[in-house]
């Protein structure tokens, strides 16, 4: 069996194992999936009256693109926490004793978390529809928006997989992830319009990958107002392409780093 085929086969077994675990302990998934609903309702009804996105697009419609981006980034912590838990419980040592590819554990972990992100996005979409969010674009554009979110979520899960291997403790990974995720999501256009930031900080926001994902899904969902000018920054003029560039860069850097760290940690 070739190396790539072995990684795929072994990784699918690990992914199935992770999905079965969620099925047997559904409370884990239930509590994790509640947070997207809380963020949608919190920002829509608590902060929505104080924030004006400009133009004719209501804040609740403007908000959903940011909530989608935030949730898939926050969801990546599930990958890091899962790996840290397996390291603590010694399950990784059991995997080492089996005739399987070493990278299959990481491939299976990140692949199984795609299912979690699909559920998160589905629940957010239903919640958004209930508060007045609508998709105003074509079916193909909408599918492209969801696919882009899942692709970015998969790439970012490798970042948290690396962090989870560096800090093999569930408690620590939850705290460490916030240090990375909070600045990325809140120093972006996810919740407030880009023009509200100070000029010095605006350049950071424009090139923040979360801002690109947010802008991309807003455009693909048809949730932007043509009368509101878009930033002249290249990243905001081509948000889909800029997001895909980040996906490639993240995978190119953190896949080999995570595999190397996994081999080092398990050794």
Helices and strands as residue ranges (DSSP letters): H 3-24, H 26-42, I 43-47, H 59-75, H 77-89, H 91-96, H 104-131, H 139-166, H 170-186, G 194-196, H 199-206, H 209-221, H 234-237, H 239-266
